[in-house]
Amino acid sequence: MAAARAVVIGAGIGGLAAAAGLRAAGWDVTVCERAAALEPVGAGLALAPNGLRALDALGIGDAVRAYAVPQELGIRSPDGRWLLVRRFGGWHEPIPSLLAGATSSAVLRHDVAELARPLPSFHRGRVVLLGDAAHPMTPNLGQGACQALEDAVVLSALADAADGEALPSALASYTAARLPRTTDVVRWSRRAGRMTTWTSRPAIAARDTTAWVLGKLAPGALLRGLDPIYDWHPPETGR
């Protein structure tokens, strides 16, 4: 029996993860990317625990962890102070020199886009959307890449269990599994973003003081509030 075929449009983190997952599930996969080469674009990707579990499901979690550098968690106010862990009296060199030497052409500016109203479905026929194509979100929770990885893992697991005739049902299950969760994450990220763009001095002072007090009295409180996001686990597969 010939392997099922999939064409992945876009070699971003979601597309490559989906390609890897489908390939592991026995699919014949072709990835199409309009860029001539995959090169740095001046942006980073945040990997939270849920994203790392998705990478584990793809078999590359430990390889990524090998590059990890331990660091402390903190939230910075506009003047650069760390509110949850410690306060800096001022940035140390060479940071001031680097900022002073940066030219306008070296400073990257990226617009932030989100989908305020969720799509009714993540699939139509045999076409599936994932990652930013399905649920673009603000970067305030660092979940864009993580949710794309979750999408890829769930899609691959459902495709692994489906034959050609069962594919429509598998894609419907993908939408059912991913649409509610990503809708919640988009909303949570939007709310977090609103707090970072306050301009009222009293509101900013209240926000920063609350974060500082929580950091002193209950250091893990803010992270525990993210448990509904971080506590995601990949679906079981037959492999």
PANUDO-511911 format. One record per atom (N, C-alpha, C, O): x, y, z. Coordinates in steps of 0.001 Angstrom, whole numbers, plus 500000, padded with zeros to 6 digits. Each point is the difference from the previous one (the first is absolute). Layout:
# residues N
XYZ
...
***
This chain:
# residues 239
500844498802500000
499156501198500000
500878501246500000
500916500110500815
498813500838498272
500811501210499909
499784500870501232
498911500043500571
502165500655499826
499904500881501158
499096501188499687
499970500497498875
499305499941502129
499194501206499839
500925501186499764
501129500025500490
498390500949498763
500828501143499642
499466501289500618
498791500212500092
502136500634500327
499642501308500553
500933501047499428
501195499758499827
498256501396499884
500791501152499567
499887501060501083
498900500437500336
502236499974500207
500031501014501047
500442501316499378
501074500080499403
498106500944500734
500309501313499446
500581500875501100
499288500415500915
501991499861498994
500660500847500985
500919499198500905
499568499053500659
501711501334499371
500985499276500804
500313500744501286
501151500072500430
497803500482500179
500167500569501331
500041498878501028
500018498820499649
499995501561501624
500119498970501027
498806499049499986
500161498801500227
498638501726499506
498822499141499937
500036499079498799
499701498811500112
500664501736498739
500054499179498790
501044498907500083
499738498858499622
501457501486500875
501053498990500110
499643498939501036
500288498818499812
499084501610501285
499591499029501013
498931499061499454
500040498794500246
499002501765499010
498967499158499399
500613499025499000
499615498832499948
501335501652499263
500658499127499031
500732498863500695
499930498851499565
500777501474501523
500727498967500744
499042498986500611
500246498795499950
498650501703500631
499044499096500620
499301499111498996
499819498807500243
499783501766498624
499336499197498970
500966498989499386
499619498869499699
501610501541500123
500997499075499454
500199498814500949
500105498855499560
499947501430501740
500141498919500978
498782499094500014
500096498825500355
498744501730499252
498771499207499950
499876499212498697
499001499316499776
502006500781499375
500000499206498778
499498500722498762
499803499375498958
499990501917501140
499520500766498861
501166500411499095
501133500165500453
498564499994498279
500939500571499034
499768501508500005
498930500456499596
502048500323500851
499795501425500257
500881500856499094
501189499729499836
498221501295499588
500728501012499242
499781501348500668
498862500387500264
502232500333500011
499910501320500626
500315501059498954
501028499923499327
498088501069500533
500183501093499055
500250501292500783
499236500346500900
501834500355498749
500354501251500669
500455501003498948
500859499693499174
498565501503500857
500329500984498972
501350500665500216
500589500507499046
499920499505502195
501322500578500248
501070499104499390
499900498773500034
501119501863499411
501065499230499355
500852499244501008
500583498967499669
499492501538501556
500798499346501041
499380500312501352
499357501034500178
500843498060500773
499529500215501365
501125500672500778
500983499353500361
498872501932499894
501037500787500638
499442500739501202
498784500155500120
502099500310500786
499515500767501154
499233501239499566
500361500660499025
498575499650501714
499174501160499665
499985501029501131
499229500959499963
501623498837501040
500050500958501091
498944499809501056
499702500927500753
499729497898499318
498963499724500994
500301498674500697
500674499131499448
498822500737501755
500188498760500748
498674499311500240
498940500603499836
501118498138500551
498815499216500307
500055499570501460
501012499469500459
497911500759500260
499920499560501385
499504498567500056
499068499624499289
501564499579501564
499590498601500169
499634499767501461
500873499895500861
497847500029499402
499485499707501334
499904498480500166
500245499265499043
499400500249502159
499920498550500207
499106499281499005
500320498888499582
498560501724500027
499119499330499044
500673499870498635
499821498995499311
500954502019500298
500724499910498742
501079498939500026
500225499311499004
500448500551502135
501031498967500115
499387498601499970
500595499073499452
498223500772501134
499345498682499916
499628499668498563
500067498846499578
499537502190499671
499707499767498589
501257499553499263
499942499104499158
501191501517501154
501260499586499378
500382498584500425
500567499243499211
499122500399502038
500239498615500446
499208499025499133
500509498949499610
498247501408500095
499162499122499178
500568499846498595
499781498985499340
500954502035500207
500622499942498677
501391499369500046
500642499810498967
499815499868502249
501285499320500141
501206500905500046
501124499517499868
498688501792500316
501140500915499998
500072500863501256
500771500958500051
498437498712500951
499990500803501213
501345500056500689
500455501082500372
500194497778499807
501283499975500696
501082500735499215
500878500626500594
499067499304498087
500989500713499187
499873501509500206
501007500708500029
497769499784500114
499793501423500245
500424500367501413
500606501050500213
499081498094500754
500379500283501383
501511500102500164
500476500696500897
500275498631498261
501460500031500101
500550501408499781
501120500302500412
498093500560498939
500444501373499755
499490500969501054
500269501199499919
498998498299501068
499382500885500990
501053500592500933
501002499356500310
498760501867500128
500843500679500969
499135500363501201
499049500766499845
501245498710501354
499175500318501165
499958501504500260
501021500684499912
497803499816500404
499859501417500320
498806500185500914
499134499131500110
500840502016500540
498917500304500913
498885500722499261
500218500673498992
498581499162501547
498840500658499414
499873501416500527
500270500258501173
499322500655497965
499763501364500447
499068500728499060
499810499603498850
499619501460501653
499186500887499176
500627501380500074
500259500506501092
499988500108497758
500659501294499985
499004501132499781
499078499889499192
501123501183501531
499258501217499731
500756500774498925
501119499615499660
498316501463499791
500667500700498902
501415500480500312
500804500150499080
499527500098502204
501346500487500298
500994498860500208
501139500238500401
498432498507499326
500926498878500029
500143499299501331
500843499111500121
498374501244500888
500126499333501300
499318498635499976
498953499831499375
501638499216501301
499370498688500175
499128500068501242
500483500307501089
498237499408498747
499060500170501105
499799498730500806
499676500071501186
500509498762498195
499712498760500720
501216499426500676
499855499316501014
501321500920498489
501188499336500539
500913500990500711
500341499800501166
500047501235498163
500878500999500608
499898501293499200
499513500008498870
500940501053501716
499961501295499333
501426500416499635
500924499909500808
499218500539497972
501293500503499567
500056501507500246
499055500732499706
502045499697500826
500185501430500156
500300500677498672
499791501203499845
500694498026499207
500299500525498667
500604498899499169
500603499072500540
499244501015498157
500551498975499109
501523500063500032
500584501079500102
500046497770499811
501467499935499993
500498500009498557
499257499709499062
501986500624500794
500610499925498678
500093498543499553
500189499125500845
499686500586497878
500058500959498878
498624500434499485
499897500517498888
499038499277501911
498665500294499487
499848501473499609
499511500266498901
500881500713501937
499859501402499559
500771500304498728
499521500732499135
501675498706500754
500807500247498806
499360499393498760
500026500598498924
499398498210501230
499335499373498865
498809500817499536
499789500167498798
499427500345502151
498848500813499633
500431501304499335
499390500451499030
501683500152501514
500465501264499439
500546499818498590
499910500900499164
500660497919500583
500596499760498696
499053499455498959
500385499829498844
498382499894501544
499041499422499052
499481501085499057
499596501079500434
500422498615498279
499444500922499010
498526499695499782
499529498911500330
499752502046499118
498570499804499778
499735498831499060
498987499313500127
501920500464498933
499800498901499053
500183498643500653
499548498984499471
501123500995501692
500233498729500700
498890499663500981
499980498906500564
499101502019499643
498891499779500927
498818499422499228
499531500599499032
499995498245501394
498886499342499335
498683500419500633
499873500076501222
499161500192497931
498656500316500472
499017499075499310
499937499948498772
499290499317502031
499033499061499448
498608500355500513
499804500161501204
499247499958497901
498625500201500416
499485498739500687
500404498887499664
498713501300501287
499387498882500714
498581499828499496
499204500938500026
500484497869499517
498660499727499472
499373498847500769
500694499084500443
498013500968499709
499276498907500624
498656499844499310
499542500892499285
499841497969500941
498664499745499467
499023500166501153
499836499104500829
499513502065499210
499149500311501145
498796499077500091
499557499669501099
499914499916497770
498859499091499986
500456498662499439
500482499955498868
499384498948501883
500516498708499531
499307499512498738
498835500311499749
501894498929499474
499418499379498811
498939498984500418
500071499459501104
498958500275498042
498992498991500342
500551498584499970
499448499104500639
501636500687498624
500581498675499874
501448500134499565
500376500987499368
500432498028500967
501393499974499563
500203499103498781
501135499769499582
497793499736499857
500148499158498805
498802500214499079
498921500399500438
501292499333498301
498924499964499019
500400498977498946
501042500123499355
498123498881500485
500362498910499101
501253499307500499
500037499521501133
500992500422498028
501271499370500379
501088501025500291
501180499657500077
498413501620500088
500944501080500293
499922500351501491
498915500170500554
502249499932500075
500072500241501435
500856501235500270
501031500196499356
498550500623501581
500792501144500446
500600499702501366
499391499323500828
501824501198499395
500606499890501328
500885501213500243
500311500753499076
500089499427502171
500883501105500350
499377501352499708
498797500195500177
502036500739499372
499515501357499744
498951500059498904
499207500941499966
500766498097499150
498967499983498963
498626499737500597
498985500370499410
500976498994501752
498731499649500637
499636500915501157
498831500332500194
502174500077500575
499706500762501221
501146500949500357
500632499820501041
499652501179498131
501041500972500357
499656500682501316
498844500333500264
502190499868500559
499773500577501325
501108500980500337
501063499990499379
498681500855501609
501038500915500465
501092499191500694
499743498889500465
501484501658499613
501111499212500552
500124500059501509
501004499540500544
498019501006500146
500173500317501419
500153498797500905
500580500122501079
498923498730498523
500176498784500799
501029499062499391
500248498927500548
500355501449498338
501007499149499361
499437498670499553
500674498975500100
498075501027499400
499344498741499679
499773499772498510
499459498960499623
500932501967499529
499771499799498571
500635498732499469
499335499176499371
501961500671500885
500703498807499535
499514498753500722
499856498942499388
499892501178501904
499563498833500784
498659499467499499
499808498789499896
499265502122499796
498703499543499509
500123499406498598
499272499067499662
501633501456499526
500237499398498686
500545498585500148
499622499104499245
501264500696501724
500540498664500248
498908499054500494
499932498846499578
499219501647501313
498879499174500452
499115499602498816
499609498840499865
500084502143499278
499196499706498807
500616498851499211
499319499039499641
501969501074500098
500683499016499167
499963498609500626
499806499001499307
500381500947502004
500017498704500681
498609499364499998
499866498802499752
499104501995500523
498629499465500002
499607499546498594
499424498925499834
500881501879499164
499681499635498625
500705498712499595
499397499128499374
501874500752500981
500765498802499647
499456498757500684
499929498929499398
499684501223501877
499457498857500727
498686499533499391
499764498798499879
499383502140499739
498721499620499391
500214499405498611
499317499050499617
501629501506499631
500291499457498672
500604498610500095
499785499156499130
500973500614501933
500629498694500187
498949498912500175
500196498862499574
498685501497501057
498968499008500292
498937499901498916
499094499173500101
501002501658498864
498946500047498988
500481499442498671
501130500251499581
497997498986499759
500286499614498621
499323501013499080
499436500989500470
500618498770498244
499448500960499052
498543500316500232
499605501164499936
499579497819500336
498571500222500176
499685500709501312
499001500712500102
501860499091500907
499751500598501308
500591501397500126
499849500639501041
500825499849497912
500672501293500089
499031501152500301
500323500830500850
498510499268498504
499085501101500339
499634500035501475
499920501073500600
499858497764499981
499686499946501424
501192500437500840
499834500673501018
501378498944498555
501206500391500730
500187501508499975
500383500595501007
499350500024497856
500162501447499900
498948500730500825
500282501051500575
498508498398499485
498978500581500863
500418499898501465
499752500913500788
500875497986499569
500490499830501370
501128500984500302
500137500466501132
500660499845497866
501077500979500176
499412501376500339
500448500657500939
498558499765498299
499348501276500301
499377499978501385
500127500964500755
499205497948499582
499342499899501305
501001500074501150
499696500542501062
501506498907498716
501009499990501055
500733501328500118
500347500427501102
499888500223497771
500878501159500004
499284501353500056
500531500946500581
498296499163498838
499340501302499926
499684500576501380
500322501163500243
499063498084500674
499706500597501308
501254500389500772
500045501059500627
500966498090499328
501215500292500776
500720501236499453
500353500896500766
499861499155497950
500722501139499448
499201501295500141
500585501072500152
498097498841499798
499176501188500212
500234500568501396
500107501214500175
499972497895500823
500275500444501368
501382500639500105
500156501043500636
500844498339498746
501367500523500102
500097501363499323
500680500893500506
498650499277498356
499988501296499324
499411501064500923
500534501106500087
498386498575500594
499351500965500891
500884500319501205
500122501161500390
500493497816500198
500878500232501145
501188500872499606
500403500892500747
500145498844498087
501136500789499534
499602501449499765
500759500917500316
498053499289499130
499513501361499781
499858500749501326
500379501166500104
499078498165500898
499825500642501304
501348500374500608
500161501084500560
500803498006499323
501337500291500525
500605501187499267
500670500833500610
499100499248498094
500529501102499219
499416501342500406
500702501011500023
498019498994500294
499368501254500421
500661500551501266
500167501211500141
500202497904500768
500623500457501239
501361500639499755
500417500879500754
500280498684498192
501332500548499731
499940501330499259
501020500676499870
497811499708499646
499895501241499230
499217501086500738
499621501011499408
500144498777501867
499334501044500776
500833501278499997
501229499933500022
498134501209499951
500694501288500048
499672500801501253
500680500980500306
498291498614500414
499632500696501232
501051499729501080
500281498844500316
500285502198500237
501025499825501040
499487499209501203
500700499099500463
498101501201500067
499510499199501136
499838498520499641
500328499126500802
499160500592497979
499819498607499596
501337499295499866
500138498846500407
500853501840499023
501329499401499843
500617499733501363
500590498943500226
499271502021500685
500557499821501342
499337498826500711
500676499212500661
498000500669499205
499283498888500634
500439498667499404
500207499030500730
499935500918497948
500428498757499344
501395499590500452
500232498844500357
500710502125499625
501386499677500356
500128499623501464
500759499096500350
498499501595500507
500059499686501427
499425498622500276
500556499239500793
498340500437498560
499397498675500172
500965498911499560
500150498988500684
500509501216498168
500960499006499518
501177499863500961
500480498892500243
499989502236500308
501125499962500928
499625499269501286
500761499170500499
498049501150500035
499557499351501236
499827498497499782
500423499201500836
498963500413498054
499846498575499714
501356499321499868
500183498864500437
500765501842498956
501335499422499868
500677499769501333
500762499047500163
498959501829500795
500595499850501322
499278498964500854
500638499173500652
498028500872499344
499217499156500897
499642498642499409
499908499010500725
499893500943497980
499597498744499345
500637499942498615
499327500240498998
501971499441500939
500736500057498735
499382499177498872
500137500353498829
499190498561501512
499452499146498955
498562500302499620
499414499292499182
500009501757501406
498579500257499790
499678500309498544
499031499478499449
501784501372499927
499722500361498617
500132498802499071
499203499826499078
501802499355501170
500169498816499160
498863499012500197
499543499376499042
499996500478502204
498880499089500241
498755500461499253
499162499186499612
500724502105500194
498869500507499236
500029499571498546
498983500061499308
502183499505500226
500140499537498620
499880498489499870
500197499453498915
499483499871502179
499862498541499955
499042499507498916
500303499000499349
498547501659500425
499110499500498939
500669499971498626
499622499209499135
501374501658500672
500727499995498729
501142499003500033
500146499188499087
500662500870501958
501224499200500058
499741498513500218
500839499173499643
498013500473500938
499765498609500387
499410499164498869
499345498991500259
500874501407498509
499544499214498848
500904498785499799
501211500069500211
498178498811499376
500764498781499708
499580499464498637
498825500066499640
502127499408499606
499676499471498668
499043498827500090
500003499272500992
499182500538497987
499112498822499978
500791498712499849
501091499987499428
498356498955501080
500642498692499859
499897499533498557
498997500237499326
502041499103500217
500001499434498646
500327498518500081
500449499497501030
499317499823497867
500273498575499956
501467499673499739
500410498841500053
500389502220499659
501395499747499695
500821499866501263
501209499783499931
***
